[in-house]
Amino acid sequence: MGLLDLFKRKDSVPEKVESCEKTDSAANAVKEIRDKILQKTAIPCMKLELTDTKPGLFDSKVGGIGYVPRDAKIPEDSEGTQLRLLAQINCAEITLENFPRQGLLQFWILNDDASGLNFTDITLQDTFRVLYYKEPDRTVTEKEVCEKMQDVSSDEEDYFPVRGCYGLALSADMDTISSSDYRFENCIKKLVRQDYPEKAEQLLENMDDFIDEDGEDWGGGHKIGGYPGFTQWDPRGEGDSHDVLLFQLDSDYHDSEDRVLWGDCGIGNFFINREKLKNCNFSDVIYNWDCC
């Protein structure tokens, strides 16, 4: 290699550095635009946190014993097998518009290898049930409910996703659209074209630029309202009327133990139509869960 070659190599370094700087600058510009666009999709939600407190019969909880009216049975499937309480929400703790502000909202599922999921009809309330009690009878005791429970064989395999019983702490928050929501791509395209018309097509050449590279925007976590998360795909599609995330329970690993586990670290969610939610009509709800 001659001296001239050395000078050529030396001269080429700044060009590479400049090229990298341009690439980084472009990436930062896209990130800044992405953040602004995502903030425009923000809607209120209630974030939920599992606690180690022992919840009472009328408290918000995951797992455990749910309220059952004195003159009612524990929910059963069509074969007479009792469902188990997945979660119960004290609606007085919910501050979201359109949601009930009093009473108890419950989610029950069957303890089988599909955790009550009906692959043929995810709205058929047989192996799952969503119940709402506007004015629960607070004279009912946990002992009375336990006396209604069927004896379960000790050797029966337990597929139930909740391992134990946990209290729930609710807090108001905001949620931006998740990359796993079926509306994500159309929503982002609409906002980019609206706010950046001159360079919209260039920005939209790669939709992956609008997905957080660390996976922070996939929609996971325990929540009421906001946007859902999926490990596979959104079971809804264009024209689906179930437009509100009624409740979501994620897998939860804490202090070296699984507190909630859907299959192989999956996530469960329930969806309802906004108008039916306003009317406290919980007869038409999607129940879905998936895992990797």
VOBA-1610 file (N, C-alpha, C; in pm, whole numbers, padded with zeros to 5 digits, always signed):
BEGIN
Met+00085-00119+00000Met+00000+00000+00000Met+00088+00124+00000Gly+00057+00217-00089Gly+00139+00338-00099Gly+00086+00449-00011Leu+00165+00560-00009Leu+00127+00674+00073Leu-00004+00735+00025Leu-00021+00735-00109Leu-00143+00790-00165Leu-00266+00712-00119Asp-00248+00578-00112Asp-00358+00494-00065Asp-00396+00528+00079Leu-00295+00556+00162Leu-00322+00590+00302Leu-00405+00718+00311Phe-00369+00817+00227Phe-00444+00942+00228Phe-00588+00919+00182Lys-00603+00831+00082Lys-00737+00801+00034Lys-00822+00737+00143Arg-00764+00645+00218Arg-00836+00578+00327Arg-00871+00678+00437Lys-00776+00765+00466Lys-00800+00865+00571Lys-00912+00959+00530Asp-00913+00999+00400Asp-01015+01092+00353Asp-01154+01029+00353Ser-01158+00895+00344Ser-01288+00830+00334Ser-01358+00819+00469Val-01288+00831+00578Val-01347+00815+00712Val-01453+00918+00741Pro-01427+01049+00721Pro-01530+01149+00749Pro-01658+01127+00669Glu-01645+01074+00546Glu-01763+01048+00467Glu-01851+00944+00534Lys-01787+00842+00590Lys-01863+00737+00658Lys-01928+00791+00784Val-01854+00872+00856Val-01908+00931+00978Val-02027+01019+00945Glu-02011+01101+00837Glu-02119+01188+00796Glu-02241+01108+00756Ser-02218+00996+00688Ser-02328+00910+00646Ser-02403+00854+00766Cys-02325+00811+00867Cys-02387+00757+00989Cys-02468+00864+01061Glu-02411+00987+01063Glu-02480+01097+01130Glu-02613+01126+01061Lys-02613+01121+00928Lys-02736+01145+00854Lys-02839+01036+00885Thr-02793+00911+00891Thr-02883+00800+00921Thr-02943+00815+01059Asp-02857+00847+01158Asp-02905+00865+01294Asp-03003+00981+01302Ser-02971+01089+01231Ser-03057+01206+01230Ser-03194+01173+01173Ala-03195+01096+01064Ala-03322+01056+01002Ala-03403+00968+01095Ala-03332+00876+01163Ala-03401+00785+01256Ala-03462+00863+01371Asn-03387+00961+01422Asn-03438+01044+01532Asn-03558+01127+01488Ala-03554+01175+01364Ala-03665+01254+01312Ala-03792+01170+01303Val-03777+01045+01255Val-03891+00955+01244Val-03945+00923+01384Lys-03853+00900+01479Lys-03896+00869+01616Lys-03975+00985+01676Glu-03928+01107+01651Glu-03997+01225+01704Glu-04137+01236+01644Ile-04146+01211+01514Ile-04277+01215+01448Ile-04366+01103+01500Arg-04308+00985+01516Arg-04384+00871+01567Arg-04442+00902+01704Asp-04361+00960+01792Asp-04407+00991+01927Asp-04522+01091+01924Lys-04511+01192+01836Lys-04618+01292+01825Lys-04747+01230+01771Ile-04731+01142+01673Ile-04848+01077+01614Ile-04916+00987+01717Leu-04837+00908+01788Leu-04894+00817+01888Leu-04967+00892+01998Gln-04914+01007+02039Gln-04979+01084+02144Gln-05119+01130+02101Lys-05139+01145+01971Lys-05271+01186+01922Lys-05373+01074+01933Thr-05328+00953+01955Thr-05420+00840+01969Thr-05456+00812+02114Ala-05400+00890+02206Ala-05415+00861+02350Ala-05561+00868+02395Ile-05602+00769+02472Ile-05735+00766+02532Ile-05721+00722+02678Pro-05818+00757+02762Pro-05810+00720+02904Pro-05826+00570+02925Cys-05764+00522+03030Cys-05778+00382+03070Cys-05757+00374+03221Met-05785+00257+03276Met-05753+00229+03415Met-05645+00121+03414Lys-05528+00152+03467Lys-05424+00051+03481Lys-05450-00027+03610Leu-05427-00155+03607Leu-05454-00242+03721Leu-05325-00304+03771Glu-05312-00310+03901Glu-05194-00371+03962Glu-05239-00475+04063Leu-05183-00596+04050Leu-05214-00701+04146Leu-05146-00670+04279Thr-05220-00690+04388Thr-05165-00666+04521Thr-05176-00793+04605Asp-05098-00798+04711Asp-05099-00915+04800Asp-05198-00901+04914Thr-05281-00798+04909Thr-05383-00781+05012Thr-05489-00890+04996Lys-05557-00923+05103Lys-05664-01023+05096Lys-05796-00952+05069Pro-05849-00960+04947Pro-05972-00886+04914Pro-06096-00953+04975Gly-06192-00870+05012Gly-06318-00921+05062Gly-06411-00963+04950Leu-06529-01010+04984Leu-06623-01063+04886Leu-06666-00958+04784Phe-06669-00831+04822Phe-06719-00726+04734Phe-06607-00638+04676Asp-06484-00679+04696Asp-06370-00599+04651Asp-06326-00637+04510Ser-06250-00547+04448Ser-06185-00578+04320Ser-06080-00685+04345Lys-06074-00784+04257Lys-05981-00895+04280Lys-05957-00972+04151Val-05853-01052+04154Val-05825-01150+04048Val-05818-01285+04116Gly-05902-01381+04068Gly-05910-01510+04134Gly-05991-01501+04263Gly-05998-01614+04334Gly-06066-01615+04462Gly-06217-01637+04452Ile-06290-01589+04553Ile-06433-01609+04564Ile-06507-01483+04520Gly-06596-01498+04425Gly-06673-01383+04376Gly-06811-01378+04438Tyr-06867-01258+04442Tyr-07003-01241+04493Tyr-07103-01319+04408Val-07196-01388+04475Val-07307-01456+04409Val-07433-01423+04488Pro-07537-01372+04423Pro-07660-01339+04496Pro-07713-01460+04573Arg-07784-01434+04682Arg-07834-01542+04768Arg-07927-01637+04692Asp-08002-01584+04596Asp-08098-01668+04523Asp-08042-01717+04389Ala-07911-01708+04369Ala-07851-01749+04241Ala-07745-01857+04261Lys-07716-01926+04150Lys-07611-02028+04152Lys-07481-01969+04099Ile-07372-02035+04130Ile-07245-02001+04066Ile-07260-02033+03917Pro-07215-01944+03828Pro-07231-01967+03683Pro-07178-02104+03640Glu-07253-02169+03549Glu-07216-02302+03498Glu-07215-02301+03346Asp-07142-02397+03288Asp-07151-02415+03143Asp-07270-02503+03111Ser-07291-02534+02983Ser-07409-02611+02941Ser-07407-02754+02991Glu-07294-02801+03039Glu-07284-02937+03092Glu-07294-02940+03245Gly-07318-02825+03306Gly-07336-02820+03449Gly-07208-02806+03529Thr-07097-02779+03462Thr-06971-02759+03533Thr-06958-02612+03572Gln-06927-02587+03698Gln-06916-02450+03744Gln-06795-02379+03684Leu-06814-02251+03656Leu-06705-02167+03611Leu-06632-02113+03735Arg-06514-02058+03714Arg-06438-01999+03823Arg-06418-01850+03800Leu-06408-01777+03909Leu-06394-01632+03899Leu-06254-01596+03850Leu-06249-01533+03732Leu-06122-01482+03681Leu-06092-01347+03746Ala-06193-01260+03749Ala-06173-01127+03808Ala-06307-01065+03845Gln-06301-00977+03942Gln-06417-00899+03984Gln-06374-00754+04003Ile-06452-00662+03949Ile-06419-00519+03958Ile-06527-00446+04035Asn-06485-00373+04138Asn-06575-00282+04208Asn-06584-00156+04122Cys-06696-00138+04054Cys-06708-00031+03954Cys-06701+00110+04014Ala-06718+00122+04145Ala-06704+00253+04209Ala-06562+00305+04195Glu-06467+00217+04162Glu-06327+00257+04146Glu-06293+00296+04003Ile-06388+00279+03910Ile-06364+00312+03769Ile-06404+00457+03743Thr-06319+00531+03678Thr-06348+00672+03648Thr-06368+00696+03499Leu-06376+00591+03419Leu-06386+00604+03274Leu-06528+00634+03228Glu-06539+00718+03125Glu-06669+00747+03065Glu-06727+00620+03004Asn-06858+00606+03013Asn-06937+00495+02958Asn-06935+00369+03044Phe-06842+00359+03137Phe-06838+00243+03225Phe-06930+00266+03346Pro-06987+00159+03402Pro-07068+00176+03522Pro-06985+00231+03637Arg-07047+00310+03723Arg-06977+00373+03835Arg-07019+00313+03969Gln-07100+00209+03965Gln-07139+00139+04087Gln-07159-00008+04055Gly-07164-00090+04160Gly-07187-00232+04142Gly-07061-00312+04116Leu-07082-00438+04081Leu-06971-00531+04057Leu-06977-00586+03915Leu-06864-00585+03849Leu-06849-00642+03714Leu-06759-00765+03727Gln-06811-00880+03681Gln-06738-01006+03701Gln-06707-01076+03569Phe-06596-01150+03571Phe-06552-01230+03457Phe-06526-01372+03506Trp-06604-01467+03455Trp-06593-01607+03495Trp-06550-01689+03373Ile-06466-01790+03395Ile-06424-01880+03286Ile-06419-02024+03336Leu-06426-02115+03242Leu-06417-02258+03275Leu-06271-02297+03298Asn-06250-02384+03395Asn-06115-02435+03421Asn-06092-02560+03337Asp-06065-02540+03208Asp-06029-02652+03121Asp-05903-02617+03045Asp-05859-02703+02954Asp-05731-02680+02887Asp-05734-02562+02791Ala-05854-02508+02764Ala-05865-02388+02680Ala-05902-02266+02764Ser-05906-02282+02896Ser-05946-02173+02987Ser-06076-02107+02943Gly-06171-02193+02899Gly-06303-02145+02863Gly-06315-02079+02728Leu-06208-02080+02648Leu-06212-02016+02517Leu-06283-02106+02416Asn-06384-02051+02350Asn-06457-02123+02246Asn-06400-02080+02111Phe-06328-02168+02046Phe-06260-02133+01921Phe-06357-02113+01805Thr-06480-02164+01819Thr-06580-02150+01713Thr-06657-02020+01724Asp-06689-01981+01847Asp-06766-01859+01871Asp-06714-01791+01997Ile-06634-01687+01980Ile-06570-01622+02094Ile-06664-01526+02167Thr-06790-01522+02126Thr-06890-01441+02197Thr-06992-01527+02271Leu-06987-01659+02254Leu-07085-01749+02316Leu-07057-01763+02465Gln-07146-01708+02547Gln-07126-01711+02691Gln-07180-01842+02749Asp-07099-01944+02732Asp-07127-02075+02789Asp-07010-02114+02879Thr-06891-02123+02822Thr-06772-02157+02900Thr-06703-02032+02955Phe-06764-01918+02932Phe-06724-01796+03002Phe-06849-01715+03029Arg-06842-01623+03121Arg-06957-01540+03155Arg-06911-01404+03204Val-06980-01299+03158Val-06958-01164+03210Val-07087-01122+03279Leu-07079-01092+03408Leu-07196-01059+03488Leu-07180-00923+03554Tyr-07292-00852+03565Tyr-07290-00722+03630Tyr-07402-00714+03733Tyr-07367-00675+03854Tyr-07464-00657+03961Tyr-07460-00510+04003Lys-07565-00439+03966Lys-07569-00295+03995Lys-07576-00268+04145Glu-07657-00348+04215Glu-07674-00330+04359Glu-07660-00465+04429Pro-07537-00510+04450Pro-07517-00640+04516Pro-07571-00638+04659Asp-07619-00753+04702Asp-07671-00769+04838Asp-07552-00788+04933Arg-07523-00686+05009Arg-07404-00688+05094Arg-07424-00765+05224Thr-07538-00831+05238Thr-07556-00920+05353Thr-07509-01062+05320Val-07484-01088+05190Val-07432-01220+05150Val-07291-01237+05205Thr-07259-01355+05253Thr-07127-01381+05309Thr-07046-01472+05219Glu-06917-01469+05236Glu-06829-01556+05160Glu-06858-01703+05191Lys-06894-01731+05315Lys-06927-01868+05356Lys-07046-01920+05275Glu-07147-01835+05253Glu-07264-01876+05176Glu-07226-01911+05033Val-07137-01832+04975Val-07093-01858+04837Val-07014-01989+04832Cys-06925-02009+04928Cys-06842-02130+04929Cys-06928-02256+04941Glu-07040-02246+05010Glu-07129-02361+05025Glu-07196-02401+04895Lys-07195-02311+04798Lys-07255-02340+04667Lys-07154-02403+04570Met-07029-02404+04608Met-06925-02453+04518Met-06925-02605+04511Gln-06911-02658+04389Gln-06904-02801+04368Gln-06772-02856+04423Asp-06776-02980+04471Asp-06652-03045+04514Asp-06568-03075+04390Val-06442-03039+04397Val-06351-03062+04285Val-06254-03172+04323Ser-06240-03271+04234Ser-06151-03383+04261Ser-06008-03333+04279Ser-05939-03385+04378Ser-05803-03340+04407Ser-05704-03376+04296Asp-05739-03476+04215Asp-05647-03515+04107Asp-05685-03451+03973Glu-05783-03362+03975Glu-05821-03292+03852Glu-05713-03192+03815Glu-05675-03192+03688Glu-05569-03100+03644Glu-05618-02957+03647Asp-05535-02868+03700Asp-05572-02728+03714Asp-05509-02645+03603Tyr-05594-02597+03510Tyr-05547-02514+03399Tyr-05572-02367+03424Phe-05633-02336+03537Phe-05678-02198+03560Phe-05560-02102+03556Pro-05572-01990+03481Pro-05457-01901+03463Pro-05414-01825+03588Val-05506-01806+03684Val-05471-01732+03805Val-05427-01829+03914Arg-05308-01806+03968Arg-05254-01894+04071Arg-05273-01827+04207Gly-05391-01842+04265Gly-05418-01782+04394Gly-05525-01675+04383Cys-05522-01580+04476Cys-05616-01469+04479Cys-05541-01341+04513Tyr-05568-01236+04438Tyr-05497-01110+04457Tyr-05595-00992+04454Gly-05563-00891+04533Gly-05638-00768+04525Gly-05600-00691+04400Leu-05678-00588+04369Leu-05649-00506+04251Leu-05647-00360+04291Ala-05540-00291+04252Ala-05531-00146+04270Ala-05553-00081+04135Leu-05652+00008+04125Leu-05686+00075+03999Leu-05632+00218+04000Ser-05579+00261+03888Ser-05531+00399+03875Ser-05560+00451+03735Ala-05604+00578+03728Ala-05636+00639+03599Ala-05508+00669+03522Asp-05511+00644+03389Asp-05392+00665+03307Asp-05438+00694+03164Met-05339+00711+03076Met-05367+00729+02933Met-05296+00618+02856Asp-05355+00579+02745Asp-05300+00470+02666Asp-05295+00512+02520Thr-05183+00485+02452Thr-05173+00512+02309Thr-05191+00383+02231Ile-05233+00394+02107Ile-05268+00276+02029Ile-05153+00175+02023Ser-05186+00049+02041Ser-05084-00055+02042Ser-05060-00107+01900Ser-04940-00152+01876Ser-04905-00200+01742Ser-04975-00331+01707Ser-05034-00398+01807Ser-05105-00523+01779Ser-05255-00503+01758Asp-05302-00381+01777Asp-05442-00348+01752Asp-05466-00346+01602Tyr-05576-00409+01556Tyr-05599-00420+01412Tyr-05616-00283+01345Arg-05645-00180+01425Arg-05665-00046+01370Arg-05535+00033+01357Phe-05425-00023+01405Phe-05299+00051+01415Phe-05254+00110+01282Glu-05241+00029+01180Glu-05185+00076+01053Glu-05271+00186+00991Asn-05402+00164+00984Asn-05490+00265+00925Asn-05490+00394+01005Cys-05484+00382+01136Cys-05484+00499+01224Cys-05357+00582+01203Ile-05243+00514+01199Ile-05115+00584+01180Ile-05110+00651+01043Lys-05151+00581+00940Lys-05150+00637+00805Lys-05237+00761+00796Lys-05355+00754+00856Lys-05446+00869+00852Lys-05385+00991+00919Leu-05325+00972+01035Leu-05268+01084+01110Leu-05143+01141+01041Val-05060+01055+00986Val-04939+01101+00917Val-04978+01183+00794Arg-05074+01134+00717Arg-05116+01207+00597Arg-05184+01339+00633Gln-05248+01341+00747Gln-05315+01463+00792Gln-05215+01568+00842Asp-05114+01524+00917Asp-05021+01617+00980Asp-04895+01645+00899Tyr-04857+01550+00813Tyr-04734+01566+00734Tyr-04762+01533+00587Pro-04853+01606+00524Pro-04896+01571+00388Pro-04785+01572+00285Glu-04688+01661+00298Glu-04583+01674+00196Glu-04484+01558+00197Lys-04463+01498+00312Lys-04368+01386+00319Lys-04431+01258+00372Ala-04562+01252+00366Ala-04635+01137+00421Ala-04593+01005+00358Glu-04590+01001+00226Glu-04561+00874+00159Glu-04419+00826+00190Gln-04327+00920+00203Gln-04190+00884+00238Gln-04185+00827+00380Leu-04257+00891+00472Leu-04259+00845+00611Leu-04326+00708+00624Leu-04422+00683+00537Leu-04501+00560+00547Leu-04446+00445+00464Glu-04329+00464+00405Glu-04269+00357+00324Glu-04247+00231+00405Asn-04215+00248+00533Asn-04193+00133+00620Asn-04270+00152+00750Met-04382+00080+00763Met-04466+00095+00882Met-04393+00051+01009Asp-04290-00032+00994Asp-04214-00076+01112Asp-04148+00041+01183Asp-04128+00153+01112Asp-04069+00271+01174Asp-04158+00327+01284Phe-04287+00293+01277Phe-04382+00346+01375Phe-04410+00245+01487Ile-04336+00137+01489Ile-04347+00037+01596Ile-04224+00050+01684Asp-04245+00059+01813Asp-04134+00075+01907Asp-04040-00045+01898Glu-03913-00019+01872Glu-03817-00128+01854Glu-03795-00210+01982Asp-03829-00152+02098Asp-03816-00224+02224Asp-03944-00297+02263Gly-04045-00288+02179Gly-04169-00358+02206Gly-04254-00296+02316Glu-04229-00167+02347Glu-04301-00103+02456Glu-04446-00068+02419Asp-04477-00072+02291Asp-04610-00026+02248Asp-04702-00142+02207Trp-04674-00262+02254Trp-04753-00376+02206Trp-04887-00390+02278Gly-04907-00314+02385Gly-05040-00309+02448Gly-05060-00402+02565Gly-04954-00457+02619Gly-04967-00551+02730Gly-05002-00484+02862Gly-05015-00566+02966Gly-05047-00516+03099Gly-05192-00541+03137His-05221-00524+03266His-05359-00537+03315His-05427-00401+03300Lys-05547-00400+03244Lys-05612-00270+03223Lys-05761-00285+03197Ile-05830-00173+03213Ile-05969-00156+03173Ile-05969-00037+03078Gly-06030-00052+02960Gly-06022+00055+02861Gly-05884+00060+02799Gly-05860+00163+02717Gly-05731+00173+02649Gly-05727+00081+02528Tyr-05606+00040+02492Tyr-05585-00044+02373Tyr-05535-00182+02413Pro-05577-00286+02341Pro-05541-00423+02378Pro-05402-00464+02332Gly-05356-00575+02389Gly-05232-00637+02344Gly-05258-00783+02310Phe-05182-00835+02216Phe-05196-00975+02174Phe-05057-01032+02149Thr-05039-01159+02176Thr-04912-01223+02142Thr-04918-01277+01999Gln-05041-01289+01944Gln-05055-01335+01806Gln-05124-01228+01722Trp-05256-01226+01723Trp-05324-01125+01641Trp-05458-01088+01705Asp-05508-00973+01663Asp-05636-00921+01709Asp-05748-01005+01650Pro-05836-01064+01731Pro-05944-01147+01676Pro-06052-01065+01608Arg-06051-00934+01628Arg-06147-00846+01563Arg-06095-00806+01425Gly-06179-00740+01351Gly-06138-00693+01218Gly-06224-00576+01176Glu-06204-00529+01054Glu-06280-00416+01004Glu-06431-00445+01014Gly-06503-00350+01070Gly-06648-00365+01081Gly-06693-00431+01210Asp-06601-00480+01291Asp-06638-00542+01418Asp-06687-00433+01513Ser-06799-00459+01578Ser-06860-00358+01665Ser-06807-00360+01808His-06723-00456+01842His-06669-00466+01978His-06548-00373+01990Asp-06576-00244+02010Asp-06473-00142+01997Asp-06413-00095+02129Val-06454-00153+02241Val-06402-00112+02371Val-06336-00230+02442Leu-06216-00206+02494Leu-06149-00307+02575Leu-06212-00304+02713Leu-06294-00404+02741Leu-06368-00408+02867Leu-06277-00446+02983Phe-06188-00541+02958Phe-06097-00587+03064Phe-05984-00666+03000Gln-05864-00648+03051Gln-05749-00724+03004Gln-05666-00771+03122Leu-05631-00899+03120Leu-05546-00958+03225Leu-05427-01023+03157Asp-05309-00974+03187Asp-05186-01022+03126Asp-05125-01131+03214Ser-05033-01209+03159Ser-04953-01298+03243Ser-04870-01212+03337Asp-04849-01262+03459Asp-04786-01180+03562Asp-04689-01266+03643Tyr-04562-01235+03630Tyr-04455-01308+03701Tyr-04395-01215+03805His-04398-01255+03932His-04356-01165+04040His-04288-01245+04150Asp-04172-01196+04196Asp-04098-01263+04304Asp-04077-01411+04276Ser-04033-01440+04153Ser-03998-01577+04109Ser-04118-01671+04104Glu-04239-01615+04099Glu-04359-01700+04091Glu-04455-01645+03986Asp-04527-01738+03921Asp-04632-01698+03828Asp-04758-01667+03907Arg-04804-01544+03899Arg-04932-01510+03962Arg-05046-01530+03862Val-05019-01498+03735Val-05114-01524+03626Val-05035-01580+03509Leu-05086-01687+03450Leu-05015-01746+03336Leu-05116-01802+03237Trp-05123-01738+03121Trp-05208-01784+03011Trp-05121-01869+02918Gly-05136-02000+02922Gly-05056-02086+02835Gly-04908-02060+02855Asp-04841-02022+02746Asp-04698-01990+02751Asp-04682-01839+02752Cys-04709-01777+02868Cys-04693-01631+02886Cys-04781-01552+02790Gly-04910-01586+02785Gly-05002-01517+02697Gly-05075-01403+02765Ile-05188-01364+02705Ile-05266-01251+02755Ile-05413-01275+02723Gly-05501-01234+02815Gly-05645-01253+02796Gly-05716-01119+02792Asn-05820-01107+02708Asn-05893-00982+02701Asn-06040-01003+02664Phe-06121-00903+02702Phe-06265-00902+02677Phe-06300-00771+02607Phe-06388-00778+02506Phe-06427-00659+02429Phe-06578-00646+02424Ile-06625-00520+02417Ile-06769-00494+02413Ile-06795-00375+02323Asn-06917-00366+02272Asn-06960-00250+02195Asn-06987-00132+02289Arg-06947-00013+02247Arg-06957+00105+02334Arg-07102+00134+02376Glu-07196+00125+02283Glu-07335+00154+02317Glu-07391+00053+02416Lys-07353-00073+02399Lys-07400-00175+02493Lys-07336-00156+02630Leu-07212-00109+02631Leu-07147-00079+02757Leu-07221+00034+02830Lys-07258+00138+02756Lys-07332+00250+02815Lys-07460+00201+02882Asn-07524+00101+02821Asn-07649+00049+02872Asn-07631-00067+02970Cys-07505-00092+03007Cys-07473-00203+03099Cys-07529-00336+03049Asn-07523-00355+02918Asn-07566-00479+02855Asn-07441-00561+02822Phe-07415-00664+02903Phe-07293-00742+02888Phe-07319-00881+02827Ser-07428-00889+02749Ser-07463-01018+02688Ser-07383-01047+02562Asp-07326-00944+02500Asp-07251-00962+02375Asp-07108-00913+02396Val-07021-01006+02436Val-06882-00974+02468Val-06790-01074+02401Ile-06680-01025+02346Ile-06574-01115+02295Ile-06482-01152+02411Tyr-06455-01283+02423Tyr-06353-01331+02516Tyr-06245-01399+02434Asn-06122-01354+02453Asn-06010-01409+02377Asn-05886-01417+02463Trp-05806-01519+02442Trp-05671-01518+02497Trp-05580-01592+02399Asp-05454-01552+02397Asp-05358-01620+02311Asp-05221-01621+02376Cys-05134-01701+02324Cys-04997-01706+02375Cys-04905-01739+02259Cys-04775-01725+02281Cys-04678-01748+02174Cys-04675-01894+02133
//
